[in-house]
């Protein structure tokens, strides 16, 4: 485990399978950063789970094993890192200098895309700049519903639910897409409750090794397992009368779900390695970007735990459902980041404003915020046209299909397509079909953990056909 207690240097995780590059960057950046090195997505996640505090910055190559000729592992790692630590700033440093890859990496949550080769001094400036904005975000985060910008019906409903559920002692489940602001909602629930002066503790279930979840939540006694040198309290005990936020609850191992259910039902738990019963008074708030009802059907999540957690359910709306709020969020973040960087804010002309309004923001508020940061840096004090804004947007990802679940009834499919055509501006059938194909292939690869033969079976095609289509899609991107 890296020791970050003896230095005030920010921690930088570099993930690249080229040892010459990692060694060079570690040497060049080591004076200013506490550098951690990794050569694969799996090793990077394993490394993060050993750290007491997640790194502030990450520098990620897209072409990682086992498929270094494709960006898939790098894309997946961006999502993994943000699930582990939503405040981390990710820069993509890649030889795959393709505009579509750059846009998609930023849609997933990367702060910037830097092409190889990159001068170390210039890279250091970019990293320091990203760190400056990260620190500003952490300092400037408002409390309660004041943190929720927008006046759309969806946002007003969200504020109303937070106000209604905030002071209840019962659990709450926050559902929403990645980047939509679920942790902000959890904070608002706590800040608006009578527990506001009590602790607010957050545990990301995706960011911790499954073997460490139980001792982290419930504590342990000396000698309970190798490395347990002294008694230690867990999150339930440390939260006291406050709030315990369990993010990415869908990642909680099945064997621990029963123990969490027990705490929710009667407050009872035990430290690992002891028989004494303890009782928690903390309010539990959970969040997920998964459909837990589908996870229940697959046998991955307990139905009784779901019903106990979802006494109150809050759905955080995706940004595409908050049409008028896109402009308000633009103004809010534009003022905030221009002020933090001591730069003049940029503005959009009419053509750029229309493009902004019509864009779907598949990465939600996180994507919007990162776009504003880049535009503030590049175009301070300038008025931008659509031509200058468009390269920042992942337009292909923004052209949402209706839903990947196709209705069995042909008439229902026609009605669904009709609604979509009426709603969608600039529809393109070829792009839509490509998006559906790409989506199903990516889904099959994720479900089979990259096993091409099994993915082909799921998709109902042979393995060579799948390889051919994957290569074709890669060339298109």
C-alpha positions, 0 to 999 in steps of 0.5 A, a space after each residue: 500500500 502506498 504511503 501518502 501520509 508523509 507527503 503533501 504531493 497529489 497522487 497520480 495513477 498512471 495506467 499504461 502497458 508500455 513500461 518505457 512510457 510509465 517509467 519515463 513519466 514516473 521519472 518526469 512527474 515524480 518530483 511533483 506527484 506521488 506516482 502509482 503505476 499499473 499496466 492493466 485495468 484489472 491491476 489498476 482496480 486491485 491497486 486502488 482497493 488497497 489504498 486508504 485514499 483514492 488518487 486525485 488524478 489518473 493518466 490512462 491509456 486507452 489501448 490496454 491488454 487483453 485488447 491493446 489494439 482497441 480502446 475498450 479496456 481504457 473506456 471501461 477503466 474510465 467508468 471503473 475509476 469514476 465509480 471508485 472515486 467520483 471526484 477523480 480527474 482522468 486524463 486519457 493519454 493515448 496513441 489512438 489519436 482518433 477524434 471519436 475515441 477522444 469524444 467518447 472518453 470525455 463522454 464517459 467522464 475523462 477530463 481531457 484527451 492528450 495524444 502521444 507523444 506528449 511533452 512531460 512539462 506540458 503534461 504536468 501543466 495539464 495535470 496541475 490544471 485539472 487538479 486546480 479545478 478538482 480542488 475548486 469543486 470540492 471547496 465550492 460544493 454547496 449544501 442541500 438542495 442549493 446544490 441542485 441547479 435547474 427549474 425543470 419539472 424533473 428537477 422540481 420533483 427531485 427537490 420535492 422528494 428530497 424535502 419530503 424524505 430528508 428527515 425520515 429515519 427509514 432507508 432511501 434508495 437513489 437510482 440514476 445513471 452514471 454522472 447524474 449526481 446521486 451522491 449530491 442527492 444523498 448529501 442533500 438528504 443528510 443536510 436537510 435532516 435533523 442529523 445534519 450536525 451528525 456524521 455523514 459517512 460514504 462507502 463506495 461498494 465498487 471501490 473496495 475489495 469484497 473481502 474488506 467490505 464486512 470489516 469496513 462496515 461492521 468493524 473487527 476485533 484483534 486477531 479476527 483475520 491476518 492483519 487485524 492487529 487491534 480492535 477497530 470500529 466500522 462505518 455503522 459504529 462511526 456513523 453514530 446517529 448520522 447517515 451512512 451512504 452506500 454508493 453502488 449498492 448493486 456491487 455488494 456481495 450476496 453473502 453480505 446482503 443478508 447481514 446488511 438486511 439484518 441491520 436495516 430490520 433491527 439495527 443489529 450487527 457484530 464486529 468480525 470475530 466477536 459475538 457481542 451484539 451491537 446496534 446501529 442508529 444510523 440512517 442508511 441511504 443507498 445508490 445505484 446506477 443498475 436496475 436492481 429489479 433486473 439484478 434480482 431476477 438474475 439472482 445477483 441481489 436479494 429481493 428482501 433487501 431491495 424492498 427494505 432499502 427502497 422504502 423511499 425511492 428517488 430517481 435522479 433524472 438524466 440530463 436529456 430529460 431536463 431540456 431547459 436546465 442545460 442552459 442554466 447548468 451552462 451558466 452556473 458552471 461557466 461562472 464558477 470555473 471562470 471565477 476559479 481560474 480567474 478567467 473571463 467566461 465564454 459565451 455561445 452564439 445562437 448556432 452553438 446554443 441550439 447545438 447545446 440545447 439539442 445535445 443529449 449529454 449521455 454522460 449527464 452533468 459530469 460530462 457537461 461540467 467537464 465540457 465547460 472546464 475545457 471550454 473555459 480553458 480554451 476559449 476564455 472571454 470568447 463567443 463560440 460558434 457551433 463549429 467550435 463547440 461540436 468537437 467537444 460533443 460525442 454526437 454519435 453517443 448522444 443520438 440515443 436509440 429509443 431503448 435496446 429492448 425491442 417490443 415483441 409486438 410489431 405495432 408497438 415497435 412502429 409506435 416507439 419509432 414514431 415517437 422517437 422520430 418526432 422527438 429526435 432532431 437530425 435523425 440518421 438511420 445509419 447512425 442509429 443502426 450502428 449505435 444499436 449494433 455497437 451497443 449490443 456487442 458491447 453489452 455481450 462482451 461485458 456480460 461474458 467478461 470479454 469472451 468472444 465465443 460466449 458473446 457470439 452465442 449471446 448475439 446469435 452469430 458465429 465467432 468469426 462474424 462477431 470478430 468481423 463486425 467488431 473490426 468494422 465498428 473499430 474502423 468506423 470509430 
